[in-house]
Amino acid sequence: MSPRKEIAIETLRNNKRFEMYRAMHAVRGFRLVLCADVWDGDEEFAMQALKRAVETEKAARGFDMFPEPLVIYSPRKTPPGRVTDEYWVDDPFCWTPLE
């Protein structure tokens, strides 16, 4: 898959997620925290991806009714004798709002 197509798909996924978060926020206010669950020191890539998603959303729709999300990461270590792929999910940027 070409890099442009990957970026387009990622942007579409993120747009849908932010639409859902806006709908949830309209029902009950909260502060969205996007947390990258990072295995074995790849936090720079994950943080850039989340920050890019926030910046894209900010440029497209802004955060007028919705506070700008906080972007953090949670460093993890692969347990000895295990491979990281065992912990991989279909979508590496599976976002979960924290309360």
N, C-alpha and C positions, 0 to 999 in steps of 0.2 A: 504494500500500500504506500502511496506517495506521502511525503511529509505534509503536503498541503491538505490532502484528504484526511489524514489523521487529525490535523488541527481543526478542520471543519467539523469532524465527528465529535471531537472533544468539546468544541464550542457549543454545539447543539445540545450535547448531554448537560453541560453546565447551565445553559439557558433554561432548560427544563427543570433542573434542580432549583435554580433561583426562583423560578415561577412558583414551584411548590413551597419554598420557604416563605415567599411573600404571602401566599394564600394562608399558610399556617400562622404567620405573624399577624394577619388581619383578624384571626380568631382569638389569638392569645399572644401578646407581646413577649419577646425573648431576645437575647443577644446570641447571634449565631457565631459559633467558634468552629472553624474548619481545622481539623487536626489530621496531619499526615502521619500515619502509622508507619514509621521508617525502620527497615531492617538493615543492620550492619553498615551504618554510616552513609546512606545515600540521601541525607536530609536536604542538601542543597538543591538537587533536582526536584524533589517533592515539594519543597517550599516555593520554588520558582513556578511550578505548575499551578499550585493553589493561588499564589499571588497574581499570576497571569489571569486566572479565572475571575478573581475579584476585580482586577483592573478592567478587564473586558466588560464585565457587568456594570461597573461604575460608569464607563464611557457610554455604554448603550442605554442604560436606564437610570443610573444614579441610585442612591440609597436614601431618597427623601423620606419615605415612610418606614424605612428599615435601616437600623444602624449598620454602618459598614462592618462586615465580619472581621473577627480577629483570626489571624492565621498562625497556627503553632504546629509543632511536630512532637511526636512521642518516639524517642529513640528506643530501639529494641535490639537485642542480640540473638543470633541464631543459637539455639541450644547445641552443645557439643554432640557430634554424631548425626546431626540433622541437616538437611539441605533447605535453603530458603524457599525453594519452589513448593515445598509441602504446605507453606503458609500462604501462598499466593491466592488471590481471589480473582474472579473473572475481570473485575474492574479494579485496577490498582488505586483508583481515587474514589473509593467508596466513602462518601461523606456521611457523617452522622452528627446531627446537632447535639451539643452537650448542654445540659440544664444547669 
